[in-house]
Amino acid sequence: MATQTATIAGSENIQNLVELLGFEKKSHYSAVRTRVGLRDIIVLPQPRRTFNEIEELGLSILIHNIIYLPVLAYFNRESLERYLSVLSILWRTPLPVEDYLPFGIYDQERGENYYKVLIDGERRIRGCRRYLTVGCEDHPDVAGCYKLHFGDECVEVTLCVNISPMEALLLQSVTNSHNRVPANEDAIFLDNLFRMFRLCDPKFPVRKFARLVGRSPETVKNAVRFCGLPEDIQTMVPDEIPYGIACMVAWLQESADISKAELHDWALMAVTGKYKVPDFRKVVGDFVRQQQNGQTSLLDLFSDKQREELKKGNRRMIVARHTIHAIWDWINYFTLILRLFEEGKLGKEDSPFSVRSPVRVFRTLIEKQKQMLPHLSGLLQAERYETAKETLQTADSLLRQLEEVVPE
């Protein structure tokens, strides 16, 4: 069975997808608890793409000798090929079956090779696998202490036998609803899966799909909206804007007659204005109601060039306001601290620079100021620019000396 391409078009391909998923018939799979070798588990692309604190999670499993059971599908070769074909469509990337055949284990009872494919628990599996090759705090010199803790290189799992690709994906989504995948990563999975369902049945209800994946209908709608945003706005999540803000920009795209450039302006306004989701929702809601009522905004009265200048001015004022507020908070606090030092109420031992954490903060502050300085070169007089540059260099030199003597 050839791996499917990411593009589905035509009735024959759609019927093929229906059959691959097992969309029109419900299989009856059994779930059994068993132990499997960590090295025998096949890990395929899943909704979660962010994996934090794997070392700590693995160490916790070793210490407490407990792990919430990962869930695996037990596929024969035909089922594995079907599942790989579905994932190739879902994630728009080829997954050749030949890459996974070496993981097959002969099942004497069934008379053929079977494959153990991870459905839920990738963070736990990653945590356990780490200690197959390195030692923990109690066994730092052991090149892999997992076996010392558990007696072998196996892990207890729930094994789903005779599960269809569709049920495997739905089960994966439901289990992830309890230990949330980052919202933007979950949205991509939900959007892709929902589109597959709609290819199989163009009238498949959002509410029914939401129930199957363990989400609310609004969560599914937001996922679809989010994935319809320009890619460069999607990638602003989560470092520049929260997922909730991006969803409101996506709702704006759906509800108002605005251009792609204006969408970017809204996203940028959320960043520079430091908006919280509820406040941004109100601003967007007011704007959409204004458009729907046929009202024009002040910007509509100006030419394109004037409108752009106004937007730039507005952004500049917003950035200035928040910059001034943040810096004055910093100045006022250190003015107070300085006065306490001068009055003898704080001594050398109380210096914030006597421990590592504040030094790290000031290192970050100086680095950010060094990054900002080139942007000011065209605004400052040459003499003042050089003074600012020298001040930062002096601060950097002093901080390097502190970093050498302050304990970890």
C-alpha positions in Angstrom: 0.0 0.0 0.0 1.6 3.3 -1.1 1.8 6.2 1.3 -0.7 8.8 0.5 0.2 12.3 -0.5 -0.9 15.3 1.5 -3.2 16.5 -1.2 -6.7 14.9 -1.4 -8.7 15.6 -4.5 -11.4 13.7 -6.4 -14.0 11.2 -5.2 -11.6 8.2 -5.6 -9.0 9.8 -3.2 -11.7 10.8 -0.7 -13.2 7.3 -0.7 -9.6 6.0 -0.1 -9.3 8.3 2.9 -12.6 7.1 4.2 -11.3 3.5 4.0 -7.9 4.4 5.5 -9.4 6.1 8.5 -12.1 3.5 9.1 -14.5 6.4 9.0 -17.7 4.5 8.2 -17.3 1.5 10.5 -16.5 1.2 14.2 -13.9 -1.3 15.1 -14.0 -3.2 18.4 -10.5 -3.0 19.9 -9.3 -4.4 23.2 -7.1 -2.6 25.7 -4.6 -4.7 27.7 -1.9 -3.8 30.3 1.4 -5.3 29.4 5.2 -4.5 29.5 7.0 -3.5 26.3 10.6 -2.7 25.6 11.3 1.1 25.5 13.4 0.6 22.4 10.6 -1.2 20.6 8.1 1.7 20.8 7.5 3.6 17.5 7.0 7.3 18.0 5.4 9.1 15.1 4.4 12.8 14.7 1.9 13.9 17.3 0.1 17.1 18.2 2.7 18.0 20.9 5.8 19.5 19.4 7.1 21.2 22.6 8.8 19.0 25.2 10.0 20.7 28.4 11.6 19.3 31.5 12.1 15.8 30.1 15.1 15.2 32.3 13.2 16.1 35.4 10.2 14.0 34.4 12.4 11.0 33.8 14.1 11.5 37.1 10.8 11.7 38.9 9.7 8.4 37.3 12.9 6.8 38.6 12.6 8.1 42.1 8.9 7.3 42.6 8.9 4.2 40.5 5.5 5.2 39.0 4.4 6.3 35.6 0.9 7.0 34.2 0.5 4.3 31.6 1.4 5.4 28.1 -1.0 4.2 25.5 0.1 2.2 22.4 -1.6 0.9 19.3 -0.8 -2.7 18.3 -0.8 -2.7 14.5 0.0 -5.5 12.0 1.7 -4.4 8.9 -1.5 -3.6 7.0 -2.8 -1.4 9.9 0.5 0.3 10.3 0.5 1.2 6.6 -3.0 2.6 6.9 -2.0 4.6 9.9 1.1 6.0 8.3 -0.9 7.0 5.2 -3.4 8.9 7.4 -0.6 10.7 9.3 1.1 11.6 6.0 -2.1 13.4 5.0 -2.7 14.8 8.5 0.8 16.3 8.9 1.5 16.9 5.2 4.8 14.9 5.3 5.6 11.5 3.8 6.1 8.6 6.3 7.4 5.6 4.3 6.5 2.3 5.9 10.0 1.0 5.1 11.4 3.3 7.8 9.4 1.4 10.5 9.5 -2.2 9.4 12.7 -2.9 11.5 10.6 -2.3 14.7 8.3 -5.3 13.9 8.1 -8.1 16.5 6.8 -11.5 15.5 3.6 -12.4 17.3 3.5 -16.2 17.4 -0.2 -16.4 18.3 -1.2 -14.3 15.3 1.5 -15.6 12.9 2.8 -12.2 11.7 4.9 -9.1 12.7 3.2 -6.5 14.9 4.2 -2.9 15.6 3.8 -0.9 18.9 3.0 2.7 18.0 2.8 5.4 20.6 -0.6 7.1 20.9 -0.3 8.9 24.2 2.6 9.6 26.6 5.5 10.9 24.5 6.9 13.0 27.3 6.9 10.0 29.7 8.6 7.8 27.1 11.2 10.4 26.3 11.9 10.8 30.1 12.3 7.0 30.5 14.4 6.6 27.4 16.8 9.3 28.6 18.0 7.1 31.4 18.6 4.2 29.1 21.9 5.9 28.2 22.7 8.2 31.2 22.9 7.9 34.9 20.7 9.6 37.5 21.9 11.5 40.6 22.2 8.2 42.5 24.1 6.5 39.7 26.1 9.3 38.0 28.8 6.9 36.7 26.3 4.4 35.2 25.9 4.6 31.4 22.1 4.1 31.6 20.6 3.4 35.0 17.0 2.7 34.0 17.6 -1.1 34.2 19.0 -0.7 37.8 15.8 0.9 38.9 13.3 -1.3 37.1 15.1 -4.6 36.5 14.9 -4.4 32.7 14.4 -1.9 29.9 10.6 -2.3 29.7 7.8 0.0 30.6 4.2 -0.9 31.5 1.7 0.4 29.0 -1.9 0.1 27.8 -1.8 -1.7 24.5 -4.8 -1.2 22.1 -5.3 -4.2 19.8 -7.3 -3.9 16.6 -7.7 -0.1 16.9 -8.5 1.8 13.7 -6.5 4.8 12.6 -9.5 7.1 13.2 -10.0 5.8 16.8 -6.3 6.1 17.5 -6.3 9.8 16.5 -9.4 10.5 18.5 -8.0 8.7 21.5 -4.8 10.7 21.1 -6.8 13.9 21.1 -8.9 13.0 24.2 -5.8 12.0 26.3 -4.1 15.3 25.4 -7.1 17.2 26.7 -6.0 16.3 30.3 -2.3 17.2 29.9 -2.6 20.1 27.5 -0.5 20.4 24.4 0.4 24.0 23.8 -2.8 25.6 22.3 -1.3 26.6 19.0 0.1 23.1 18.4 -3.2 21.5 19.4 -5.0 23.8 17.0 -3.0 22.6 14.0 -3.8 19.0 14.9 -7.5 19.7 15.4 -7.8 21.7 12.2 -6.0 19.1 10.1 -8.1 16.3 11.6 -11.4 18.2 11.2 -10.6 18.9 7.6 -10.1 15.1 7.1 -13.4 14.4 8.6 -15.1 17.0 6.4 -13.5 15.4 3.3 -15.1 12.1 4.4 -18.4 13.8 5.2 -18.7 17.5 4.0 -21.6 18.0 6.5 -19.9 16.4 9.5 -21.1 18.6 12.4 -18.6 20.7 14.4 -20.4 19.8 17.6 -20.1 16.1 17.0 -16.4 16.4 16.1 -15.8 18.4 19.3 -17.4 15.7 21.4 -15.3 13.0 19.7 -12.0 14.8 20.4 -12.9 15.9 23.9 -13.1 19.7 23.2 -15.8 22.3 23.1 -17.2 23.4 19.8 -15.8 26.9 20.3 -12.3 25.4 20.8 -12.6 23.6 17.5 -13.9 26.8 15.7 -11.0 28.8 17.2 -8.5 26.1 16.0 -9.9 26.4 12.4 -9.8 30.2 12.5 -6.3 30.2 13.9 -5.0 28.0 11.1 -6.5 30.3 8.6 -4.3 33.2 9.7 -1.2 34.2 7.7 1.7 32.0 8.8 3.8 34.8 10.1 1.0 35.8 12.6 0.6 32.1 13.7 4.3 32.0 14.5 4.0 35.0 16.8 2.3 32.5 19.3 3.3 32.0 22.0 6.5 34.2 22.3 5.0 37.5 21.2 1.2 37.1 21.6 -0.9 34.5 23.5 -3.0 32.0 21.5 -6.2 33.8 22.7 -5.1 37.1 21.1 -4.3 35.3 17.9 -7.8 33.7 17.9 -9.3 37.2 18.2 -7.2 38.4 15.2 -8.5 35.3 13.4 -12.1 36.1 14.3 -11.5 39.7 13.1 -10.3 38.2 9.8 -13.5 36.2 9.5 -15.9 38.9 10.7 -14.5 42.2 9.2 -13.5 43.3 5.8 -9.8 44.0 6.4 -6.6 43.3 4.5 -3.7 41.0 5.4 -1.7 44.1 6.2 -4.3 45.3 8.6 -4.3 41.9 10.3 -0.6 42.4 11.0 -1.4 45.9 12.4 -3.9 44.4 14.8 -1.4 41.7 15.9 1.3 44.4 16.3 -1.1 46.5 18.3 -1.7 43.6 20.7 2.1 43.3 21.2 2.9 47.0 21.7 -0.2 47.7 23.7 0.5 44.7 26.1 -3.2 43.7 25.8 -4.7 41.0 27.9 -7.1 38.7 26.1 -10.3 40.0 27.6 -9.4 43.7 26.9 -8.3 42.8 23.3 -11.6 40.9 22.8 -13.5 44.0 23.7 -11.5 46.2 21.3 -12.0 43.7 18.5 -15.7 43.3 19.3 -16.3 47.0 19.2 -14.5 47.3 15.9 -16.5 44.5 14.3 -19.8 45.9 15.5 -18.8 49.3 14.1 -18.1 47.8 10.7 -21.3 45.8 10.7 -23.3 48.9 11.5 -21.7 50.7 8.5 -19.8 53.2 10.6 -16.4 54.4 9.4 -13.4 54.9 11.6 -11.4 58.1 11.8 -8.7 56.5 9.7 -11.1 56.1 6.8 -11.1 59.9 6.3 -7.4 60.0 5.4 -5.3 58.9 2.5 -3.3 55.7 2.5 -0.1 57.6 3.3 -1.8 59.7 6.1 -3.4 56.5 7.5 0.0 54.8 7.7 1.6 57.8 9.4 -1.2 57.8 11.9 -0.8 54.1 12.6 3.0 54.6 13.1 2.4 57.5 15.4 -0.1 55.5 17.4 2.3 52.6 17.8 5.1 55.0 18.7 2.9 56.6 21.4 1.9 53.1 22.8 5.5 51.9 22.9 6.6 55.2 24.5 3.9 55.0 27.1 4.8 51.5 28.2 8.5 52.1 28.0 8.3 55.2 30.2 6.1 53.4 32.7 8.4 50.4 32.9 11.6 52.5 33.3 10.1 54.8 35.9 9.0 51.8 38.0 12.6 50.7 37.8 14.0 54.1 38.6 11.7 54.7 41.5 12.5 51.3 43.1 16.3 51.8 42.8 16.0 55.4 44.1 14.4 53.9 47.2 17.1 51.2 47.5 19.9 53.8 47.0 18.5 56.0 49.8 18.4 53.0 52.2 22.1 52.3 51.4 23.0 56.0 51.9 21.1 56.1 55.2 22.9 53.0 56.4 19.7 50.9 56.6 21.1 48.5 54.1 24.7 47.3 54.1 27.0 45.6 51.6 25.7 42.1 52.6 22.2 43.3 51.4 23.4 44.1 47.9 21.2 42.6 45.3 24.4 41.8 43.4 25.6 39.4 46.1 23.5 36.5 44.7 23.4 35.1 41.2 19.7 35.7 40.2 19.7 39.6 40.1 23.0 39.5 38.2 21.3 37.4 35.6 18.5 39.9 35.4 20.9 42.8 35.0 22.8 40.9 32.3 19.6 40.5 30.4 18.8 44.2 30.8 22.2 45.3 29.5 22.0 42.9 26.6 18.6 44.3 25.6 19.9 47.8 25.9 22.9 46.9 23.7 20.4 45.5 21.1 18.3 48.7 21.3 21.3 51.1 20.9 21.8 50.7 17.1 18.1 51.7 16.6 18.9 55.0 18.4 22.0 55.9 16.4 20.0 58.0 13.9 18.0 59.8 16.6 20.7 60.9 19.1 23.5 63.4 18.6 26.8 61.7 17.9 28.2 62.8 21.3 25.2 61.5 23.3 25.2 58.3 21.3 28.9 57.7 22.1 28.2 58.5 25.8 25.4 55.9 25.9 27.6 53.4 24.2 30.5 54.0 26.7 28.1 53.7 29.7 26.9 50.4 28.5 30.4 49.1 27.9 31.3 50.2 31.5 28.3 48.5 32.9 29.1 45.3 30.9 32.7 45.3 32.2 31.6 45.7 35.8 28.9 43.0 35.4 31.5 40.6 34.0 33.6 41.1 37.2 30.5 40.4 39.3 29.7 37.2 37.3 33.2 35.9 38.1 32.8 36.3 41.9 29.1 35.8 42.7 28.3 32.2 43.6 25.9 30.1 41.7 
